[in-house]
């Protein structure tokens, strides 16, 4: 039995205190800490390249602005009490340096892996939509240059698929753009697939 399963139900505050003493990152789901899928299996090289590319783009574009990109070492607390770790969070409210929780997670980004794609696309996205601070959720496919963009507007959520290496995702919520050619830079995409999407 894993360590996470032996722990009793926790409040978010208890979870953060517990997490600070652990070696691996967990999420809090229904009051129980569970290892995040990436903590169990690790990330593929492709997943890691895409994540670093997006972080680099965001850091460069947002330098000197109030919003800041973070890795999955930071957390998002949703209204149901669950604490999640998106691959990338753009937080627009600074907090204490030792805090593990974001204050205003305006843009959340999940870099999809084949093993977690269904979970990230459905359960996690539906949970993120309930968070009043979240305005945009990006689901980045690592197998092809294709990104699902979920955006809050007029009180409802709408999705669109942005595809092709020539495409650019506008993020007016944080004042920047993400060119797909740079998101997928150095990723060994299948040439025929990349051409078809371009």
Residue, then its C-alpha position, 0 to 999 in steps of 0.5 A: x500500500x502506498x504512503x498516500x493511501x495510508x493517510x487520512x482525509x486532509x484539508x487543503x491546509x493539512x495537505x500542504x503541510x504534509x506535502x512539504x515533507x514528501x519527496x514526490x508531488x501529490x494532488x489532493x482528491x476528495x481529501x486524499x493525497x494521491x501521486x500525480x500521474x507524472x510522479x508515478x511514471x515520469x515524463x517522456x522526452x517529448x512531453x518535457x521538451x514541449x513543457x520547457x518550450x512553453x515555459x520559456x516562451x511565457x517567461x520571455x513574454x511575461x517578463x516585467x508583467x504582473x502574470x508569471x508562469x509556474x511549473x507543476x511544483x505549484x498548485x491550484x485549489x478548486x472549489x471542490x477542495x481538490x488540489x491539482x498540479x497542471x503542467x504549467x500555471x500562469x498566476x497573476x497574483x503574487x504570494x509569499x515565496x514559500x507558498x505552494x498555492x497560486x492566488x489567481x491561476x488565470x491560464x492552466x496548461x496540460x501537456x497531454x501524454x497518451x497515458x493521461x490524455x482522457x483524464x486531463x481532457x475530461x475530469x481535470x478540465x471540468x474541474x478547472x472550469x469551476x475555478x472562478x480565477x481560471x479564464x483559459x485552459x490549453x491542452x497541448x497534444x504531444x503527438x501532433x501540432x494540435x492544441x485544444x483551447x478552452x476559454x471562458x466568455x459570456x459566462x460560458x466555456x467555449x473550445x476551439x482546436x488550433x492546429x498547424x505549425x503556422x498557427x498562433x494562440x492569442x492569450x489576451x487574458x495575460x497579454x501574450x501569444x504562443x506560436x505553435x512552431x515555437x511550442x513544438x520546436x525540437x519535437x520529432x513530429x512525424x513529418x507527414x503529420x506535421x505537413x498535414x497540420x501546417 
